[in-house]
Structure formats: structure tokens, C-alpha cells
Amino acid sequence: MATTDLSRKRVTTTEAPWVRNTLIGIALLFVALFLILPLAAVATEALRKGWGAYLEALKEPDAWSAIRLTLITAAIAVPLNLVFGVAAAWCIAKYEFRGKAFLTTLIDLPFSVSPVVAGLIYVLVFGAQGWFGPWLQAHDIKIIFAVPGIVLATVFVTFPFIARELIPLMQAQGTDEEQAAIVLGATGWQTFWHVTLPNIKWGLIYGVILCNARAMGEFGAVSVVSGHIRGQTNTMPLHVEILYNEYQSVAAFSVASLLALLAVVTLGIKSFAEWQHERAMAAAGEGPMERPQAVVS
């Protein structure tokens, strides 16, 4: 019986080999034209004048400021979304309450709202002529055209990633293990750390990686609230746009290549996490669609 089930798993398609090879060829051609070729073009243009010009463009004060601000923004936005995502996913997946569907819809809102509109919302609320603008000016608090506004805009466009990664996972797991832990005398925090967290750790890692990638590459919302102040409120995507508009192509592509490199590193971390997940499941003797079982200590 086990051999029959294994054979069924291996047989994934009944199409002729030429159909399969054609589909694979189309996929590879698409990847080469729209992913590999643009990345190669960015790297080629960045190094067109040699490594000296490349490193000089990255060491330039405005470029270094943009790199630092991008990393700081991601370092603030990702942990905030981590806390919110876990709390929202736990609330939606583990409890039934009035307004649950509405909360789920709100979590998906940044996926349907243009990032530019999101930035304009923050300008309307915290700008000089906005709802809280006069009060903020009276207390010498700057949000728009400053780092806090950039962080708020980044949090808005990235907060669905972790929650949306965890909600279906936690819904599929159900509440049986948590209820068993509570019956055995575990507190809420013990149940979370020893039961819930081990079961969702891989989904949590994927969500954090995706959230971080979007935080570093966000352009639209940040562009509206930043004010494009060189050396102060420009992130890496904004700095690339300014350099390109000023016809500093080598410098623009140098910063763009660093941003692309960060994206590739993020993808590598995600692939490594997936490999570790599959390896852990194989070591536990679980199938590819099964989840690890938590042990209550």
C-alpha cells in the first residue's frame, strides 16, 4: 500500500513529454527575459566604469545616508509587523467574535490600496495642513518629511505580509493542541511559546523575509511622505530615482545593484529556510504537507 501511495505521488502529470518540455522552456525564457536579463543589465551598468567608480558611488555621503535610512526603516517596521501579524493571526485563527470578517478585510487593505494613496493618507492626517498638523507643529513634532513618516508609510504597506502568511497556517492547525496544553495546566504564555510558536515558526520566518524585502524596496508611499530631502529622508529607491533623473547613471545603477543584491540575499535566506523546513520534516518522518507536532514541556 505504501509503495502504491508513493508511486501516485511521483506521477504528477499525464501530458506528453513535449508538452512538459515546452512549458518548462516558456517558463525559463520568461525568467531569463524579465528577471535575469534586467539584473544582469543593472550589474553591467553599475560596473561600466570599474570597481573604483562603483565603490565611490556607494561611499558618497547621500548614498550612505539612503542605505542607512533604508536599513533603519526596515529594522523598525519589520518587528512592529511581527508583533501585529502574530497577534492578528492568533486572534483571527483561534477565536470567534463579531467583526472577524471585517478585521480580515482590513488586514488585506494595503494589498488593494495604491502605495501613493497610502502616503497621501498620512499627509492628510499628519501634514502641515492635516488633521493633527497644527498640534504637531505647536509641539515641534515632525512626522511628514521626516523619518517617522517614512516608518509609518512602510509599516502600512507591509503589515499584511506576516499576518497573511500565518492566518491560513494557524487555521489549518486548529486549536486542539492549545486546548490540550491548557488542560494540562499550561499558562497562556507557556502555550504560546511551547505549542503555538513551534508550529508556526516556518510560516513566521517566511512572512518576516517577505515583509523585510518589501520594506527595503518600497517606493510609492515613501516617496509621498519623505519630501526627497537628500541626505536625510531619501531611502535607496528614492536615491536611485534622483541619481537617474540627474543623468548619473553609474551611481544610480550602483545603488540599484546594492538594492538588488539585498533582494537576492533575502531570496537566498528564504530558500535556506525552506530547505531547513523540508529537512526538519524529513528527519521527523513527516510528509511534505504535514506540520511539525509540538511537544508540551
NORHU-V78733 format. One record per pair of residues at least 12 apart in sequence whose ideal C-beta (glycine too) atoms are under 8 Angstrom apart, sorted by the first residue. I is the first residue (numbers start at 0). J is the second residue. If there is no record, write none. Layout:
i->I j->J
i->I j->J
This chain:
i->38 j->259
i->38 j->263
i->41 j->252
i->41 j->255
i->41 j->256
i->41 j->259
i->42 j->256
i->42 j->259
i->44 j->248
i->44 j->249
i->44 j->252
i->45 j->249
i->45 j->252
i->45 j->253
i->45 j->255
i->45 j->256
i->47 j->249
i->47 j->252
i->48 j->249
i->52 j->249
i->52 j->253
i->53 j->249
i->53 j->253
i->53 j->256
i->56 j->247
i->56 j->249
i->56 j->250
i->56 j->253
i->56 j->254
i->57 j->253
i->57 j->254
i->57 j->257
i->59 j->250
i->60 j->230
i->61 j->229
i->61 j->230
i->61 j->233
i->61 j->238
i->62 j->238
i->62 j->250
i->62 j->253
i->62 j->254
i->64 j->229
i->64 j->230
i->64 j->231
i->64 j->233
i->65 j->233
i->65 j->234
i->65 j->235
i->65 j->237
i->65 j->238
i->65 j->254
i->66 j->235
i->66 j->254
i->66 j->257
i->68 j->146
i->68 j->149
i->68 j->232
i->68 j->233
i->68 j->234
i->69 j->215
i->69 j->234
i->69 j->235
i->69 j->258
i->70 j->215
i->71 j->146
i->72 j->146
i->72 j->149
i->72 j->150
i->72 j->153
i->72 j->214
i->72 j->215
i->72 j->221
i->72 j->234
i->73 j->153
i->73 j->211
i->73 j->214
i->73 j->215
i->75 j->150
i->76 j->150
i->76 j->153
i->76 j->154
i->76 j->157
i->76 j->210
i->76 j->214
i->77 j->157
i->77 j->207
i->77 j->210
i->77 j->211
i->77 j->214
i->79 j->154
i->79 j->158
i->80 j->154
i->80 j->157
i->80 j->158
i->80 j->160
i->80 j->161
i->80 j->162
i->80 j->210
i->81 j->161
i->81 j->203
i->81 j->207
i->81 j->210
i->83 j->158
i->83 j->161
i->83 j->162
i->84 j->158
i->84 j->160
i->84 j->161
i->84 j->162
i->84 j->164
i->84 j->165
i->84 j->203
i->84 j->206
i->84 j->210
i->85 j->161
i->85 j->165
i->85 j->199
i->85 j->203
i->87 j->102
i->87 j->106
i->87 j->162
i->87 j->166
i->88 j->161
i->88 j->162
i->88 j->165
i->88 j->166
i->88 j->168
i->88 j->169
i->88 j->199
i->89 j->169
i->89 j->191
i->89 j->195
i->90 j->102
i->91 j->103
i->91 j->162
i->91 j->166
i->91 j->169
i->91 j->170
i->92 j->165
i->92 j->166
i->92 j->169
i->92 j->170
i->92 j->172
i->93 j->169
i->93 j->174
i->93 j->177
i->103 j->166
i->106 j->158
i->106 j->159
i->106 j->162
i->106 j->163
i->106 j->166
i->107 j->159
i->107 j->163
i->108 j->159
i->109 j->155
i->109 j->156
i->109 j->157
i->109 j->158
i->109 j->159
i->110 j->159
i->113 j->219
i->114 j->152
i->114 j->156
i->114 j->217
i->114 j->218
i->114 j->219
i->114 j->220
i->115 j->219
i->115 j->220
i->115 j->222
i->115 j->223
i->117 j->152
i->117 j->155
i->117 j->156
i->117 j->219
i->117 j->220
i->117 j->223
i->118 j->152
i->118 j->219
i->118 j->220
i->118 j->221
i->118 j->222
i->118 j->223
i->118 j->224
i->119 j->223
i->120 j->155
i->121 j->142
i->121 j->143
i->121 j->148
i->121 j->151
i->121 j->152
i->121 j->155
i->121 j->220
i->121 j->223
i->121 j->224
i->122 j->143
i->122 j->223
i->122 j->224
i->125 j->142
i->125 j->143
i->125 j->148
i->125 j->151
i->126 j->143
i->127 j->143
i->129 j->143
i->143 j->224
i->143 j->226
i->144 j->224
i->144 j->225
i->144 j->226
i->144 j->228
i->144 j->232
i->145 j->226
i->145 j->232
i->146 j->232
i->148 j->224
i->148 j->225
i->149 j->221
i->149 j->224
i->149 j->225
i->149 j->232
i->149 j->234
i->151 j->224
i->152 j->217
i->152 j->220
i->152 j->221
i->152 j->223
i->152 j->224
i->153 j->214
i->153 j->217
i->153 j->220
i->153 j->221
i->155 j->220
i->156 j->213
i->156 j->217
i->156 j->219
i->156 j->220
i->157 j->210
i->157 j->213
i->157 j->214
i->157 j->217
i->158 j->210
i->160 j->206
i->160 j->209
i->160 j->210
i->160 j->213
i->161 j->203
i->161 j->206
i->161 j->207
i->161 j->209
i->161 j->210
i->162 j->206
i->163 j->206
i->164 j->202
i->164 j->203
i->164 j->205
i->164 j->206
i->164 j->209
i->165 j->199
i->165 j->202
i->165 j->203
i->165 j->206
i->168 j->198
i->168 j->199
i->168 j->202
i->168 j->290
i->169 j->195
i->169 j->198
i->169 j->199
i->171 j->290
i->172 j->198
i->172 j->199
i->172 j->290
i->176 j->194
i->176 j->195
i->176 j->198
i->176 j->292
i->176 j->293
i->176 j->295
i->177 j->190
i->177 j->194
i->177 j->195
i->179 j->295
i->180 j->193
i->180 j->194
i->180 j->295
i->183 j->295
i->185 j->295
i->193 j->293
i->193 j->294
i->193 j->295
i->193 j->296
i->194 j->293
i->194 j->295
i->195 j->293
i->197 j->291
i->197 j->293
i->197 j->294
i->198 j->290
i->198 j->291
i->198 j->293
i->201 j->272
i->201 j->276
i->204 j->272
i->205 j->269
i->205 j->272
i->205 j->273
i->208 j->265
i->208 j->268
i->208 j->269
i->208 j->272
i->209 j->269
i->211 j->265
i->212 j->262
i->212 j->265
i->212 j->266
i->215 j->235
i->215 j->258
i->215 j->261
i->215 j->262
i->215 j->265
i->216 j->236
i->216 j->258
i->216 j->262
i->217 j->234
i->217 j->236
i->218 j->236
i->218 j->237
i->218 j->240
i->221 j->234
i->221 j->236
i->221 j->237
i->222 j->236
i->222 j->237
i->222 j->240
i->225 j->237
i->227 j->241
i->229 j->241
i->235 j->254
i->235 j->257
i->235 j->258
i->236 j->258
i->238 j->254
i->239 j->251
i->239 j->254
i->239 j->255
i->239 j->258
i->242 j->254
i->279 j->291
